[in-house]
Amino acid sequence: MSESSATDGDTKHNVEAILNYWDDPGDGSAPTPIFIGKGRITNERPHLAHHFTINDVTGDENLYTLDSHGFQWNRHQSAEKDFTDEQRINDSYYDECKELIRSATGATRVHIFNHKVRRGPTQWHHLGQHNLANRGPVTRTHVDQSYFGAELRLRHEFPDDAHALVKKRFQIINVWRPIETILKDPIAVADANTVPDDDLVGARMVENDFDGESWVVKHSPKHRWYYKHRMSPEEVLLIKCFDSKKNVARRALHSAFEDPVFTNEKSRQSIEVRCLVLHDA
């Protein structure tokens, strides 16, 4: 771990950490599909570990925006604290997320298509038949939707209106919030400006009745990674997975990572809400 001084005089907690990138076989073959359903995720996609410095943004959060970098931090107090009641999440918390996204983007309409609560251990994928009951952090670099996958999601959610909606600006943005202050397995995001499209490879992901496509990532030392140390439940990270507008940051790689200082802390608790964000033009 390395540390440097922040502009506000506090010490930044920059971390020397491992990020796992897709193991590209180099023969043009497609990445191994991922299947999610019936209480289980099957993920046999090979990855390789690479070392990066992950920079703490504490004190500089306002320098990073959805359109400039593909992500941004917002202060936001939620009425929901425990995130154990699915009905309350679907009702009141969804409404909070919609208002937050509208305020951040100026969107006309926000449609939430799912959410994930994570309370499980780092290596939860290997827990066997019912591993989704212990869903934990994703420690592999990825973007939830490829450009093609974003349109697949739009057409799946709005089968009757997609032909018109696809002609206007639409986005997919995740609202990522700690349930308790994050020490173990924080989330990192990569500056979109350091990740060219050539580093991204479409990868099939099937979840229940939806056959979609995400991005896996080819390793490059040019990627620049950021996170917020000790992120609290009063802070949310907006992660852009897709934007049809082409002169802005269009997507942000993200991944959980292990900070060696906090390896023995209890499992991270967080919730992410996935939003289709629609604009009039």
Summary of the structure (lengths in Angstrom):
residues: 281
radius of gyration: 17.9
end to end distance: 45.4
largest distance: 54.2
contacts: 869
relative contact order: 0.26
helix: 20%
strand: 36%
